[in-house]
Amino acid sequence: MGTFAAGQTKYLAACAVCHSAGSFDPSGPFQNLAGKGNLLVSNLGTISSGMNGITLTGQEILDLKAFLAAVK
């Protein structure tokens, strides 16, 4: 099971530079990730070539899902 706090930490470290997360962080220039945690995969380069080199462990995916599900 993932946790909000760990997901928030990972989001800020790996995602916030490009993405927003609802009202928690509305500043990212690309897709708002709020509520989209179910789209995460371990190799994010398979979603977009712009994310090549960014990989997530199974636990990081669960944590990000918990965080992204909670932000609106």
C-alpha positions in Angstrom: 0.0 0.0 0.0 1.3 3.5 -0.8 1.4 6.5 1.4 0.5 10.1 0.6 3.6 11.5 2.2 6.0 9.2 0.3 4.1 9.9 -2.9 4.3 13.7 -2.3 8.1 13.4 -1.8 8.5 11.4 -5.0 6.3 13.8 -7.0 8.3 16.8 -5.8 11.6 15.1 -6.7 10.7 13.6 -10.0 7.5 15.0 -11.4 6.9 18.6 -10.3 9.5 20.1 -12.7 7.2 19.3 -15.6 3.7 18.3 -14.2 1.1 19.9 -12.1 -0.9 18.1 -9.4 -4.2 19.8 -9.1 -4.5 22.6 -6.5 -1.5 21.2 -4.5 0.9 22.3 -7.3 -0.8 24.1 -10.2 2.5 25.4 -11.7 3.7 22.5 -14.0 3.5 23.3 -17.7 2.5 19.8 -18.8 -0.4 17.4 -18.0 -2.1 17.8 -14.6 -1.5 14.4 -12.9 -4.2 14.8 -10.2 -6.3 11.6 -10.2 -4.1 10.0 -12.9 -2.0 7.6 -10.7 -3.5 4.6 -12.4 -1.7 5.5 -15.6 1.7 5.0 -14.0 4.1 2.3 -15.2 7.6 1.5 -14.0 9.4 2.7 -17.1 7.9 6.2 -17.8 9.8 6.4 -21.1 7.1 4.0 -22.5 4.5 6.8 -21.9 6.6 9.6 -23.4 10.1 9.8 -24.8 10.5 13.0 -22.8 10.5 10.8 -19.7 13.2 8.4 -20.8 15.5 7.5 -18.0 12.8 8.0 -15.3 11.8 4.7 -13.7 9.7 3.9 -10.7 9.8 1.0 -8.3 6.6 -0.8 -7.5 6.5 1.0 -4.1 7.0 4.4 -5.7 4.1 3.7 -8.1 1.9 2.9 -5.1 3.0 6.0 -3.2 2.4 8.2 -6.2 -1.0 6.7 -6.8 -1.9 7.5 -3.2 -0.7 11.0 -3.5 -2.3 11.7 -6.9 -5.6 10.2 -5.9 -5.8 12.5 -2.9 -5.0 15.8 -4.7 -7.8 17.7 -6.5 
